[in-house]
Amino acid sequence: MDYPLRRSCKEVAHMVVAMQDRPLSLQQTAALRLHMAICKACPGFEKQFLTMNSAMKQWRNYAGDESEASSAK
């Protein structure tokens, strides 16, 4: 029997990554939240992924003062 809201950890990881680029459908969102409620590992993966994503955005947007870096030498 096929359960439309049942997802594996691998599928949930793909959804966590995909939702950074596009909104998930209502069914995908429900499946994601249901899985997160019963899985011990996936919420940790989501937290780590969002932390890394945030850090990479900050790094890409970093506009360090070049004069500070050169004067420190």
HTML snippet that shows the backbone in 3Dmol.js (N, CA, C, O; Angstrom):
<script src="https://3Dmol.org/build/3Dmol-min.js"></script>
<div id="view" style="width:600px;height:400px;position:relative"></div>
<script>
const pdb = `
ATOM      1  N   MET A   1       0.840  -1.174   0.000  1.00  0.00           N
ATOM      2  CA  MET A   1       0.000   0.000   0.000  1.00  0.00           C
ATOM      3  C   MET A   1       0.889   1.242   0.000  1.00  0.00           C
ATOM      4  O   MET A   1       1.866   1.304   0.747  1.00  0.00           O
ATOM      5  N   ASP A   2       0.562   2.221  -0.823  1.00  0.00           N
ATOM      6  CA  ASP A   2       1.345   3.450  -0.938  1.00  0.00           C
ATOM      7  C   ASP A   2       0.746   4.529  -0.039  1.00  0.00           C
ATOM      8  O   ASP A   2      -0.447   4.823  -0.123  1.00  0.00           O
ATOM      9  N   TYR A   3       1.573   5.114   0.817  1.00  0.00           N
ATOM     10  CA  TYR A   3       1.134   6.188   1.715  1.00  0.00           C
ATOM     11  C   TYR A   3       1.712   7.502   1.200  1.00  0.00           C
ATOM     12  O   TYR A   3       2.926   7.696   1.239  1.00  0.00           O
ATOM     13  N   PRO A   4       0.853   8.415   0.713  1.00  0.00           N
ATOM     14  CA  PRO A   4       1.360   9.644   0.103  1.00  0.00           C
ATOM     15  C   PRO A   4       2.099  10.567   1.069  1.00  0.00           C
ATOM     16  O   PRO A   4       2.908  11.386   0.631  1.00  0.00           O
ATOM     17  N   LEU A   5       1.842  10.455   2.367  1.00  0.00           N
ATOM     18  CA  LEU A   5       2.522  11.322   3.325  1.00  0.00           C
ATOM     19  C   LEU A   5       3.745  10.673   3.956  1.00  0.00           C
ATOM     20  O   LEU A   5       4.468  11.320   4.714  1.00  0.00           O
ATOM     21  N   ARG A   6       3.984   9.401   3.650  1.00  0.00           N
ATOM     22  CA  ARG A   6       5.124   8.685   4.215  1.00  0.00           C
ATOM     23  C   ARG A   6       6.356   8.962   3.358  1.00  0.00           C
ATOM     24  O   ARG A   6       6.351   8.731   2.149  1.00  0.00           O
ATOM     25  N   ARG A   7       7.395   9.452   3.991  1.00  0.00           N
ATOM     26  CA  ARG A   7       8.634   9.749   3.286  1.00  0.00           C
ATOM     27  C   ARG A   7       9.809   9.142   4.033  1.00  0.00           C
ATOM     28  O   ARG A   7       9.790   9.014   5.257  1.00  0.00           O
ATOM     29  N   SER A   8      10.832   8.770   3.274  1.00  0.00           N
ATOM     30  CA  SER A   8      12.063   8.268   3.888  1.00  0.00           C
ATOM     31  C   SER A   8      12.929   9.455   4.305  1.00  0.00           C
ATOM     32  O   SER A   8      12.686  10.588   3.892  1.00  0.00           O
ATOM     33  N   CYS A   9      13.923   9.185   5.114  1.00  0.00           N
ATOM     34  CA  CYS A   9      14.842  10.247   5.536  1.00  0.00           C
ATOM     35  C   CYS A   9      15.548  10.865   4.322  1.00  0.00           C
ATOM     36  O   CYS A   9      15.775  12.074   4.280  1.00  0.00           O
ATOM     37  N   LYS A  10      15.890  10.036   3.346  1.00  0.00           N
ATOM     38  CA  LYS A  10      16.551  10.530   2.137  1.00  0.00           C
ATOM     39  C   LYS A  10      15.638  11.497   1.381  1.00  0.00           C
ATOM     40  O   LYS A  10      16.092  12.542   0.917  1.00  0.00           O
ATOM     41  N   GLU A  11      14.361  11.156   1.258  1.00  0.00           N
ATOM     42  CA  GLU A  11      13.407  12.035   0.573  1.00  0.00           C
ATOM     43  C   GLU A  11      13.216  13.340   1.350  1.00  0.00           C
ATOM     44  O   GLU A  11      13.113  14.412   0.752  1.00  0.00           O
ATOM     45  N   VAL A  12      13.170  13.250   2.657  1.00  0.00           N
ATOM     46  CA  VAL A  12      13.014  14.443   3.490  1.00  0.00           C
ATOM     47  C   VAL A  12      14.239  15.346   3.362  1.00  0.00           C
ATOM     48  O   VAL A  12      14.103  16.568   3.303  1.00  0.00           O
ATOM     49  N   ALA A  13      15.417  14.762   3.318  1.00  0.00           N
ATOM     50  CA  ALA A  13      16.629  15.570   3.134  1.00  0.00           C
ATOM     51  C   ALA A  13      16.568  16.325   1.807  1.00  0.00           C
ATOM     52  O   ALA A  13      16.945  17.495   1.741  1.00  0.00           O
ATOM     53  N   HIS A  14      16.102  15.669   0.766  1.00  0.00           N
ATOM     54  CA  HIS A  14      15.954  16.337  -0.532  1.00  0.00           C
ATOM     55  C   HIS A  14      14.949  17.483  -0.442  1.00  0.00           C
ATOM     56  O   HIS A  14      15.157  18.542  -1.033  1.00  0.00           O
ATOM     57  N   MET A  15      13.867  17.271   0.293  1.00  0.00           N
ATOM     58  CA  MET A  15      12.855  18.324   0.438  1.00  0.00           C
ATOM     59  C   MET A  15      13.404  19.514   1.222  1.00  0.00           C
ATOM     60  O   MET A  15      13.120  20.662   0.881  1.00  0.00           O
ATOM     61  N   VAL A  16      14.182  19.253   2.263  1.00  0.00           N
ATOM     62  CA  VAL A  16      14.773  20.334   3.055  1.00  0.00           C
ATOM     63  C   VAL A  16      15.673  21.192   2.166  1.00  0.00           C
ATOM     64  O   VAL A  16      15.638  22.420   2.246  1.00  0.00           O
ATOM     65  N   VAL A  17      16.462  20.560   1.335  1.00  0.00           N
ATOM     66  CA  VAL A  17      17.346  21.297   0.424  1.00  0.00           C
ATOM     67  C   VAL A  17      16.530  22.023  -0.639  1.00  0.00           C
ATOM     68  O   VAL A  17      16.811  23.180  -0.950  1.00  0.00           O
ATOM     69  N   ALA A  18      15.525  21.358  -1.199  1.00  0.00           N
ATOM     70  CA  ALA A  18      14.708  21.945  -2.274  1.00  0.00           C
ATOM     71  C   ALA A  18      13.927  23.152  -1.805  1.00  0.00           C
ATOM     72  O   ALA A  18      13.706  24.078  -2.585  1.00  0.00           O
ATOM     73  N   MET A  19      13.496  23.169  -0.539  1.00  0.00           N
ATOM     74  CA  MET A  19      12.674  24.289  -0.097  1.00  0.00           C
ATOM     75  C   MET A  19      13.465  25.586   0.029  1.00  0.00           C
ATOM     76  O   MET A  19      12.886  26.644   0.275  1.00  0.00           O
ATOM     77  N   GLN A  20      14.773  25.512  -0.137  1.00  0.00           N
ATOM     78  CA  GLN A  20      15.575  26.741  -0.188  1.00  0.00           C
ATOM     79  C   GLN A  20      15.438  27.426  -1.550  1.00  0.00           C
ATOM     80  O   GLN A  20      15.646  28.634  -1.665  1.00  0.00           O
ATOM     81  N   ASP A  21      15.088  26.651  -2.578  1.00  0.00           N
ATOM     82  CA  ASP A  21      14.982  27.179  -3.937  1.00  0.00           C
ATOM     83  C   ASP A  21      13.552  27.413  -4.395  1.00  0.00           C
ATOM     84  O   ASP A  21      13.298  28.261  -5.250  1.00  0.00           O
ATOM     85  N   ARG A  22      12.628  26.667  -3.830  1.00  0.00           N
ATOM     86  CA  ARG A  22      11.234  26.770  -4.279  1.00  0.00           C
ATOM     87  C   ARG A  22      10.302  26.370  -3.149  1.00  0.00           C
ATOM     88  O   ARG A  22      10.682  25.599  -2.268  1.00  0.00           O
ATOM     89  N   PRO A  23       9.077  26.893  -3.172  1.00  0.00           N
ATOM     90  CA  PRO A  23       8.119  26.459  -2.146  1.00  0.00           C
ATOM     91  C   PRO A  23       7.664  25.025  -2.389  1.00  0.00           C
ATOM     92  O   PRO A  23       7.523  24.595  -3.534  1.00  0.00           O
ATOM     93  N   LEU A  24       7.441  24.303  -1.324  1.00  0.00           N
ATOM     94  CA  LEU A  24       6.952  22.935  -1.433  1.00  0.00           C
ATOM     95  C   LEU A  24       5.438  22.955  -1.594  1.00  0.00           C
ATOM     96  O   LEU A  24       4.765  23.898  -1.177  1.00  0.00           O
ATOM     97  N   SER A  25       4.920  21.908  -2.201  1.00  0.00           N
ATOM     98  CA  SER A  25       3.468  21.776  -2.324  1.00  0.00           C
ATOM     99  C   SER A  25       2.881  21.509  -0.939  1.00  0.00           C
ATOM    100  O   SER A  25       3.606  21.186   0.002  1.00  0.00           O
ATOM    101  N   LEU A  26       1.586  21.644  -0.828  1.00  0.00           N
ATOM    102  CA  LEU A  26       0.911  21.391   0.445  1.00  0.00           C
ATOM    103  C   LEU A  26       1.144  19.947   0.899  1.00  0.00           C
ATOM    104  O   LEU A  26       1.389  19.703   2.081  1.00  0.00           O
ATOM    105  N   GLN A  27       1.069  19.001  -0.021  1.00  0.00           N
ATOM    106  CA  GLN A  27       1.293  17.594   0.321  1.00  0.00           C
ATOM    107  C   GLN A  27       2.739  17.358   0.765  1.00  0.00           C
ATOM    108  O   GLN A  27       2.981  16.618   1.719  1.00  0.00           O
ATOM    109  N   GLN A  28       3.695  17.981   0.079  1.00  0.00           N
ATOM    110  CA  GLN A  28       5.099  17.835   0.464  1.00  0.00           C
ATOM    111  C   GLN A  28       5.354  18.435   1.850  1.00  0.00           C
ATOM    112  O   GLN A  28       6.063  17.851   2.669  1.00  0.00           O
ATOM    113  N   THR A  29       4.769  19.602   2.097  1.00  0.00           N
ATOM    114  CA  THR A  29       4.937  20.254   3.392  1.00  0.00           C
ATOM    115  C   THR A  29       4.357  19.392   4.508  1.00  0.00           C
ATOM    116  O   THR A  29       4.978  19.237   5.560  1.00  0.00           O
ATOM    117  N   ALA A  30       3.177  18.834   4.286  1.00  0.00           N
ATOM    118  CA  ALA A  30       2.550  17.961   5.285  1.00  0.00           C
ATOM    119  C   ALA A  30       3.405  16.726   5.531  1.00  0.00           C
ATOM    120  O   ALA A  30       3.601  16.326   6.678  1.00  0.00           O
ATOM    121  N   ALA A  31       3.915  16.117   4.462  1.00  0.00           N
ATOM    122  CA  ALA A  31       4.759  14.927   4.597  1.00  0.00           C
ATOM    123  C   ALA A  31       6.047  15.265   5.345  1.00  0.00           C
ATOM    124  O   ALA A  31       6.503  14.491   6.187  1.00  0.00           O
ATOM    125  N   LEU A  32       6.623  16.406   5.040  1.00  0.00           N
ATOM    126  CA  LEU A  32       7.854  16.843   5.699  1.00  0.00           C
ATOM    127  C   LEU A  32       7.628  17.023   7.196  1.00  0.00           C
ATOM    128  O   LEU A  32       8.398  16.512   8.010  1.00  0.00           O
ATOM    129  N   ARG A  33       6.579  17.743   7.555  1.00  0.00           N
ATOM    130  CA  ARG A  33       6.300  18.004   8.973  1.00  0.00           C
ATOM    131  C   ARG A  33       5.927  16.727   9.726  1.00  0.00           C
ATOM    132  O   ARG A  33       6.318  16.551  10.880  1.00  0.00           O
ATOM    133  N   LEU A  34       5.184  15.851   9.089  1.00  0.00           N
ATOM    134  CA  LEU A  34       4.830  14.572   9.716  1.00  0.00           C
ATOM    135  C   LEU A  34       6.091  13.758   9.995  1.00  0.00           C
ATOM    136  O   LEU A  34       6.254  13.207  11.083  1.00  0.00           O
ATOM    137  N   HIS A  35       6.974  13.687   9.011  1.00  0.00           N
ATOM    138  CA  HIS A  35       8.220  12.938   9.181  1.00  0.00           C
ATOM    139  C   HIS A  35       9.068  13.565  10.288  1.00  0.00           C
ATOM    140  O   HIS A  35       9.633  12.852  11.117  1.00  0.00           O
ATOM    141  N   MET A  36       9.158  14.892  10.305  1.00  0.00           N
ATOM    142  CA  MET A  36       9.963  15.581  11.321  1.00  0.00           C
ATOM    143  C   MET A  36       9.433  15.305  12.729  1.00  0.00           C
ATOM    144  O   MET A  36      10.198  15.265  13.693  1.00  0.00           O
ATOM    145  N   ALA A  37       8.124  15.116  12.837  1.00  0.00           N
ATOM    146  CA  ALA A  37       7.521  14.865  14.150  1.00  0.00           C
ATOM    147  C   ALA A  37       7.855  13.482  14.702  1.00  0.00           C
ATOM    148  O   ALA A  37       7.854  13.281  15.916  1.00  0.00           O
ATOM    149  N   ILE A  38       8.140  12.531  13.816  1.00  0.00           N
ATOM    150  CA  ILE A  38       8.384  11.162  14.292  1.00  0.00           C
ATOM    151  C   ILE A  38       9.836  10.710  14.155  1.00  0.00           C
ATOM    152  O   ILE A  38      10.211   9.678  14.712  1.00  0.00           O
ATOM    153  N   CYS A  39      10.651  11.455  13.431  1.00  0.00           N
ATOM    154  CA  CYS A  39      12.048  11.061  13.203  1.00  0.00           C
ATOM    155  C   CYS A  39      12.963  11.804  14.173  1.00  0.00           C
ATOM    156  O   CYS A  39      12.767  12.990  14.439  1.00  0.00           O
ATOM    157  N   LYS A  40      13.948  11.107  14.691  1.00  0.00           N
ATOM    158  CA  LYS A  40      14.899  11.739  15.612  1.00  0.00           C
ATOM    159  C   LYS A  40      16.054  12.419  14.881  1.00  0.00           C
ATOM    160  O   LYS A  40      16.610  13.393  15.386  1.00  0.00           O
ATOM    161  N   ALA A  41      16.420  11.927  13.712  1.00  0.00           N
ATOM    162  CA  ALA A  41      17.608  12.424  13.015  1.00  0.00           C
ATOM    163  C   ALA A  41      17.327  13.623  12.104  1.00  0.00           C
ATOM    164  O   ALA A  41      18.143  14.542  12.033  1.00  0.00           O
ATOM    165  N   CYS A  42      16.212  13.627  11.423  1.00  0.00           N
ATOM    166  CA  CYS A  42      15.961  14.640  10.390  1.00  0.00           C
ATOM    167  C   CYS A  42      15.845  16.072  10.908  1.00  0.00           C
ATOM    168  O   CYS A  42      16.315  16.987  10.231  1.00  0.00           O
ATOM    169  N   PRO A  43      15.244  16.312  12.074  1.00  0.00           N
ATOM    170  CA  PRO A  43      15.244  17.692  12.573  1.00  0.00           C
ATOM    171  C   PRO A  43      16.666  18.220  12.810  1.00  0.00           C
ATOM    172  O   PRO A  43      16.935  19.402  12.594  1.00  0.00           O
ATOM    173  N   GLY A  44      17.563  17.353  13.248  1.00  0.00           N
ATOM    174  CA  GLY A  44      18.963  17.745  13.409  1.00  0.00           C
ATOM    175  C   GLY A  44      19.605  18.081  12.081  1.00  0.00           C
ATOM    176  O   GLY A  44      20.353  19.053  11.978  1.00  0.00           O
ATOM    177  N   PHE A  45      19.318  17.279  11.055  1.00  0.00           N
ATOM    178  CA  PHE A  45      19.838  17.562   9.721  1.00  0.00           C
ATOM    179  C   PHE A  45      19.322  18.905   9.233  1.00  0.00           C
ATOM    180  O   PHE A  45      20.083  19.706   8.691  1.00  0.00           O
ATOM    181  N   GLU A  46      18.025  19.156   9.424  1.00  0.00           N
ATOM    182  CA  GLU A  46      17.444  20.426   8.969  1.00  0.00           C
ATOM    183  C   GLU A  46      18.109  21.604   9.681  1.00  0.00           C
ATOM    184  O   GLU A  46      18.434  22.609   9.047  1.00  0.00           O
ATOM    185  N   LYS A  47      18.310  21.488  10.978  1.00  0.00           N
ATOM    186  CA  LYS A  47      18.948  22.567  11.742  1.00  0.00           C
ATOM    187  C   LYS A  47      20.377  22.815  11.252  1.00  0.00           C
ATOM    188  O   LYS A  47      20.785  23.962  11.070  1.00  0.00           O
ATOM    189  N   GLN A  48      21.129  21.737  11.042  1.00  0.00           N
ATOM    190  CA  GLN A  48      22.502  21.879  10.552  1.00  0.00           C
ATOM    191  C   GLN A  48      22.521  22.490   9.154  1.00  0.00           C
ATOM    192  O   GLN A  48      23.346  23.357   8.862  1.00  0.00           O
ATOM    193  N   PHE A  49      21.608  22.037   8.287  1.00  0.00           N
ATOM    194  CA  PHE A  49      21.557  22.558   6.927  1.00  0.00           C
ATOM    195  C   PHE A  49      21.233  24.049   6.926  1.00  0.00           C
ATOM    196  O   PHE A  49      21.875  24.819   6.212  1.00  0.00           O
ATOM    197  N   LEU A  50      20.251  24.462   7.714  1.00  0.00           N
ATOM    198  CA  LEU A  50      19.873  25.876   7.761  1.00  0.00           C
ATOM    199  C   LEU A  50      20.993  26.729   8.342  1.00  0.00           C
ATOM    200  O   LEU A  50      21.201  27.861   7.905  1.00  0.00           O
ATOM    201  N   THR A  51      21.716  26.195   9.325  1.00  0.00           N
ATOM    202  CA  THR A  51      22.864  26.912   9.895  1.00  0.00           C
ATOM    203  C   THR A  51      23.957  27.093   8.849  1.00  0.00           C
ATOM    204  O   THR A  51      24.505  28.186   8.703  1.00  0.00           O
ATOM    205  N   MET A  52      24.277  26.020   8.118  1.00  0.00           N
ATOM    206  CA  MET A  52      25.296  26.116   7.064  1.00  0.00           C
ATOM    207  C   MET A  52      24.858  27.069   5.964  1.00  0.00           C
ATOM    208  O   MET A  52      25.661  27.860   5.470  1.00  0.00           O
ATOM    209  N   ASN A  53      23.592  27.001   5.579  1.00  0.00           N
ATOM    210  CA  ASN A  53      23.073  27.868   4.526  1.00  0.00           C
ATOM    211  C   ASN A  53      23.175  29.334   4.945  1.00  0.00           C
ATOM    212  O   ASN A  53      23.577  30.183   4.150  1.00  0.00           O
ATOM    213  N   SER A  54      22.815  29.626   6.181  1.00  0.00           N
ATOM    214  CA  SER A  54      22.902  30.989   6.700  1.00  0.00           C
ATOM    215  C   SER A  54      24.354  31.476   6.733  1.00  0.00           C
ATOM    216  O   SER A  54      24.640  32.611   6.354  1.00  0.00           O
ATOM    217  N   ALA A  55      25.261  30.618   7.182  1.00  0.00           N
ATOM    218  CA  ALA A  55      26.676  30.986   7.238  1.00  0.00           C
ATOM    219  C   ALA A  55      27.231  31.255   5.842  1.00  0.00           C
ATOM    220  O   ALA A  55      28.015  32.185   5.654  1.00  0.00           O
ATOM    221  N   MET A  56      26.830  30.451   4.871  1.00  0.00           N
ATOM    222  CA  MET A  56      27.305  30.664   3.497  1.00  0.00           C
ATOM    223  C   MET A  56      26.767  31.967   2.921  1.00  0.00           C
ATOM    224  O   MET A  56      27.484  32.664   2.203  1.00  0.00           O
ATOM    225  N   LYS A  57      25.521  32.308   3.222  1.00  0.00           N
ATOM    226  CA  LYS A  57      24.958  33.585   2.762  1.00  0.00           C
ATOM    227  C   LYS A  57      25.724  34.748   3.364  1.00  0.00           C
ATOM    228  O   LYS A  57      26.043  35.712   2.668  1.00  0.00           O
ATOM    229  N   GLN A  58      26.024  34.662   4.665  1.00  0.00           N
ATOM    230  CA  GLN A  58      26.794  35.722   5.313  1.00  0.00           C
ATOM    231  C   GLN A  58      28.188  35.832   4.716  1.00  0.00           C
ATOM    232  O   GLN A  58      28.691  36.936   4.507  1.00  0.00           O
ATOM    233  N   TRP A  59      28.808  34.706   4.444  1.00  0.00           N
ATOM    234  CA  TRP A  59      30.146  34.706   3.867  1.00  0.00           C
ATOM    235  C   TRP A  59      30.140  35.329   2.471  1.00  0.00           C
ATOM    236  O   TRP A  59      31.023  36.117   2.135  1.00  0.00           O
ATOM    237  N   ARG A  60      29.121  34.965   1.646  1.00  0.00           N
ATOM    238  CA  ARG A  60      29.032  35.530   0.300  1.00  0.00           C
ATOM    239  C   ARG A  60      28.799  37.031   0.329  1.00  0.00           C
ATOM    240  O   ARG A  60      29.273  37.745  -0.554  1.00  0.00           O
ATOM    241  N   ASN A  61      28.080  37.519   1.325  1.00  0.00           N
ATOM    242  CA  ASN A  61      27.756  38.938   1.416  1.00  0.00           C
ATOM    243  C   ASN A  61      28.777  39.726   2.218  1.00  0.00           C
ATOM    244  O   ASN A  61      28.621  40.933   2.400  1.00  0.00           O
ATOM    245  N   TYR A  62      29.809  39.069   2.695  1.00  0.00           N
ATOM    246  CA  TYR A  62      30.811  39.743   3.508  1.00  0.00           C
ATOM    247  C   TYR A  62      31.603  40.715   2.649  1.00  0.00           C
ATOM    248  O   TYR A  62      32.153  40.347   1.611  1.00  0.00           O
ATOM    249  N   ALA A  63      31.651  41.940   3.092  1.00  0.00           N
ATOM    250  CA  ALA A  63      32.424  42.974   2.390  1.00  0.00           C
ATOM    251  C   ALA A  63      33.467  43.488   3.362  1.00  0.00           C
ATOM    252  O   ALA A  63      33.339  44.588   3.901  1.00  0.00           O
ATOM    253  N   GLY A  64      34.493  42.694   3.583  1.00  0.00           N
ATOM    254  CA  GLY A  64      35.535  43.059   4.533  1.00  0.00           C
ATOM    255  C   GLY A  64      36.317  44.266   4.054  1.00  0.00           C
ATOM    256  O   GLY A  64      36.495  44.472   2.853  1.00  0.00           O
ATOM    257  N   ASP A  65      36.772  45.045   4.989  1.00  0.00           N
ATOM    258  CA  ASP A  65      37.548  46.241   4.674  1.00  0.00           C
ATOM    259  C   ASP A  65      38.978  45.813   4.340  1.00  0.00           C
ATOM    260  O   ASP A  65      39.718  45.357   5.211  1.00  0.00           O
ATOM    261  N   GLU A  66      39.354  45.963   3.083  1.00  0.00           N
ATOM    262  CA  GLU A  66      40.681  45.535   2.627  1.00  0.00           C
ATOM    263  C   GLU A  66      41.797  46.296   3.321  1.00  0.00           C
ATOM    264  O   GLU A  66      42.870  45.738   3.556  1.00  0.00           O
ATOM    265  N   SER A  67      41.562  47.575   3.657  1.00  0.00           N
ATOM    266  CA  SER A  67      42.607  48.363   4.314  1.00  0.00           C
ATOM    267  C   SER A  67      42.888  47.831   5.711  1.00  0.00           C
ATOM    268  O   SER A  67      44.035  47.871   6.156  1.00  0.00           O
ATOM    269  N   GLU A  68      41.882  47.337   6.410  1.00  0.00           N
ATOM    270  CA  GLU A  68      42.075  46.737   7.732  1.00  0.00           C
ATOM    271  C   GLU A  68      42.940  45.488   7.622  1.00  0.00           C
ATOM    272  O   GLU A  68      43.841  45.279   8.435  1.00  0.00           O
ATOM    273  N   ALA A  69      42.672  44.670   6.636  1.00  0.00           N
ATOM    274  CA  ALA A  69      43.410  43.415   6.462  1.00  0.00           C
ATOM    275  C   ALA A  69      44.863  43.683   6.117  1.00  0.00           C
ATOM    276  O   ALA A  69      45.753  42.994   6.614  1.00  0.00           O
ATOM    277  N   SER A  70      45.117  44.676   5.270  1.00  0.00           N
ATOM    278  CA  SER A  70      46.491  44.952   4.870  1.00  0.00           C
ATOM    279  C   SER A  70      47.277  45.664   5.975  1.00  0.00           C
ATOM    280  O   SER A  70      48.491  45.482   6.071  1.00  0.00           O
ATOM    281  N   SER A  71      46.608  46.475   6.813  1.00  0.00           N
ATOM    282  CA  SER A  71      47.311  47.175   7.882  1.00  0.00           C
ATOM    283  C   SER A  71      47.644  46.254   9.043  1.00  0.00           C
ATOM    284  O   SER A  71      48.524  46.567   9.845  1.00  0.00           O
ATOM    285  N   ALA A  72      46.963  45.134   9.146  1.00  0.00           N
ATOM    286  CA  ALA A  72      47.219  44.193  10.237  1.00  0.00           C
ATOM    287  C   ALA A  72      48.504  43.413  10.005  1.00  0.00           C
ATOM    288  O   ALA A  72      49.019  42.790  10.934  1.00  0.00           O
ATOM    289  N   LYS A  73      49.028  43.433   8.799  1.00  0.00           N
ATOM    290  CA  LYS A  73      50.245  42.660   8.487  1.00  0.00           C
ATOM    291  C   LYS A  73      51.490  43.325   8.992  1.00  0.00           C
ATOM    292  O   LYS A  73      52.588  42.801   8.808  1.00  0.00           O
TER     293      LYS A  73
END
`;
const viewer = $3Dmol.createViewer("view");
viewer.addModel(pdb, "pdb");
viewer.setStyle({}, {cartoon: {color: "spectrum"}});
viewer.zoomTo();
viewer.render();
</script>
